[in-house]
Amino acid sequence: WTSVINMIRLNGAILSVLVLNSVQASTLVQPRFVFTEIVGGGEHTLGNPMLLQATVRKDHLGENSDWKFCKWTRQTDGAFCQYSYRCEGLYCKTGVGNFYIHSICSPELKDRASFSGEDPNVHNRVCGVWLSEAHREDTARWTVEVEECRAIGCWWDDGNDIVISSTLTVTVL
């Protein structure tokens, strides 16, 4: 943690305000879940389908084990697909509703990428990007970043700011 004292003038009086900033949340708070499997690294054949997929598992009983955001990024050019776990319905706050995956992919990937994972109305522990055909530019290091849902549920618009990540190497021949 770093601390900064800011001086504020209010109606002629000077107030000292202590502001605490997190240097790097991921180093201060232990994630509730870990990667149990990451697949897709290695060699792929040009023109064939390609799957990059990560699976997470929680380490704490009684807490939510689903991810809120998942992003796959090709490191050579920043091309990405980001997926978010969402819920529609009046009772989402109680865990009952229509859960679904919302996808956003960069122009380089959007025409051949789709989400691969579990039925979001059952579980949301698997996050994969399915590419309908491997291109030469897919030869790269790919990073997956996964943010946990809040411990009390995934119906919130945001996660808990705890992100785990891993990188794998893909070669298209």
Solvent accessible surface area in square Angstrom, and as a share of the most:
residue,aa,sasa,rsa
1,W,176,0.62
2,T,66,0.38
3,S,71,0.46
4,V,71,0.41
5,I,113,0.57
6,N,64,0.33
7,M,127,0.57
8,I,79,0.40
9,R,171,0.62
10,L,100,0.50
11,N,151,0.77
12,G,60,0.57
13,A,53,0.41
14,I,95,0.48
15,L,80,0.40
16,S,79,0.51
17,V,56,0.32
18,L,111,0.55
19,V,50,0.28
20,L,107,0.53
21,N,67,0.34
22,S,54,0.35
23,V,104,0.60
24,Q,100,0.44
25,A,41,0.32
26,S,54,0.35
27,T,91,0.53
28,L,76,0.38
29,V,71,0.41
30,Q,142,0.63
31,P,35,0.22
32,R,22,0.08
33,F,0,0.00
34,V,54,0.31
35,F,46,0.19
36,T,68,0.39
37,E,94,0.42
38,I,56,0.29
39,V,53,0.31
40,G,15,0.14
41,G,43,0.41
42,G,34,0.33
43,E,130,0.58
44,H,36,0.16
45,T,78,0.45
46,L,73,0.37
47,G,43,0.41
48,N,75,0.38
49,P,70,0.44
50,M,2,0.01
51,L,48,0.24
52,L,0,0.00
53,Q,37,0.16
54,A,2,0.01
55,T,28,0.17
56,V,4,0.02
57,R,124,0.45
58,K,52,0.22
59,D,79,0.41
60,H,87,0.39
61,L,173,0.86
62,G,80,0.77
63,E,58,0.26
64,N,30,0.15
65,S,18,0.12
66,D,20,0.10
67,W,1,0.00
68,K,6,0.03
69,F,48,0.20
70,C,1,0.00
71,K,61,0.26
72,W,1,0.00
73,T,20,0.12
74,R,4,0.01
75,Q,91,0.41
76,T,96,0.56
77,D,77,0.40
78,G,38,0.36
79,A,1,0.01
80,F,53,0.22
81,C,0,0.00
82,Q,58,0.26
83,Y,0,0.00
84,S,7,0.05
85,Y,9,0.03
86,R,98,0.36
87,C,28,0.17
88,E,99,0.44
89,G,54,0.52
90,L,165,0.82
91,Y,139,0.53
92,C,14,0.08
93,K,141,0.60
94,T,103,0.60
95,G,48,0.46
96,V,98,0.56
97,G,33,0.32
98,N,79,0.40
99,F,24,0.10
100,Y,68,0.26
101,I,32,0.16
102,H,62,0.28
103,S,55,0.35
104,I,93,0.47
105,C,26,0.16
106,S,10,0.06
107,P,106,0.67
108,E,90,0.41
109,L,1,0.01
110,K,120,0.51
111,D,132,0.68
112,R,23,0.08
113,A,19,0.14
114,S,56,0.36
115,F,49,0.20
116,S,28,0.18
117,G,39,0.38
118,E,47,0.21
119,D,79,0.41
120,P,24,0.15
121,N,80,0.41
122,V,104,0.60
123,H,69,0.31
124,N,0,0.00
125,R,75,0.27
126,V,22,0.13
127,C,1,0.01
128,G,0,0.00
129,V,1,0.00
130,W,102,0.36
131,L,0,0.00
132,S,59,0.38
133,E,74,0.33
134,A,0,0.00
135,H,53,0.24
136,R,145,0.53
137,E,93,0.42
138,D,0,0.00
139,T,60,0.35
140,A,10,0.07
141,R,139,0.51
142,W,0,0.00
143,T,20,0.12
144,V,0,0.00
145,E,69,0.31
146,V,1,0.00
147,E,24,0.11
148,E,0,0.00
149,C,0,0.00
150,R,68,0.25
151,A,46,0.36
152,I,131,0.66
153,G,12,0.11
154,C,8,0.05
155,W,66,0.23
156,W,77,0.27
157,D,136,0.71
158,D,65,0.34
159,G,4,0.04
160,N,37,0.19
161,D,106,0.55
162,I,18,0.09
163,V,59,0.34
164,I,23,0.12
165,S,69,0.44
166,S,35,0.22
167,T,54,0.31
168,L,22,0.11
169,T,74,0.43
170,V,1,0.00
171,T,46,0.27
172,V,9,0.05
173,L,109,0.54
